[in-house]
């Protein structure tokens, strides 16, 4: 396996994904506590990932509603 150039987070991301795949509940709890502390550089990304499902549902609802109005008025 080739090593990543300096500054490339490849190995770190691989380790995080592997840990999440093996122990998802423990990892979610760790990320929530890390987000609560707010001292990590990853805190904004953790918060955004927590909001992503709700935002995705909202975008889909608006898109489907727009399509429904378009086809009903047309």
N, C-alpha and C positions, 0 to 999 in steps of 0.2 A: 504494500500500500504506500502510495507516495504521500509525503507530508505536505500540508498546506503552506503556502507562502506566509511570511510574517503578517499578522493582521487579519488573516482570513479565518473566520470562525467555524470552518468546516468540522473540525474534530469536536468542538464544543457543542455544536448543533447536533451532531451524531450522538454524542453521549446523552444529551437532554432527551432526544427522541427515543433512544433505547430505554432510558429510565422510565419515560412516560408509557411506553408500550408494555413494559414488564409489570409496573405497579401504578396503574392509572389513578386509583383512588388516593393513594398516598401522595402521588405527585400533585393532584389537584389540591389537596389539603396544604401541601408545601407552598404551592404557588399562591393560594389565598392568603396564607400567613405572610408570605413575602410581599404581596400587594398591600396588605394591611400595614406593614412596617414602612413601606414607601421609600426605602433607602436604596433600593436596587435600580440599576439602569434599565432593567427589564420591566419595571412596574407599569409604565404606560402601555407596553405591548400586552401585558397580562390583563389590564383593564379593558383594552380594546377587544381582546379575544373574548372576554366575558360578555361584552355588549354585542358581538357579532351575530349571534343567533337571533336576537330581538331585532336588530337592524335589518337583517336579511328577511325576516318575516314581514317587517313593515314595507320594505321595498317591493317584495312580491305581492303584497296586498294592494299597494298603490298601482303597480303595473297591471295586475289582473282587473282591478276596478276601472282603470283607464281603458283597457281593452273592452270590457263589458259596456261601458258608456259609449265607446266608439261604435261598436257593432249594434247597439240598441238604437242609437240616434240615427245611424246611417240608414 
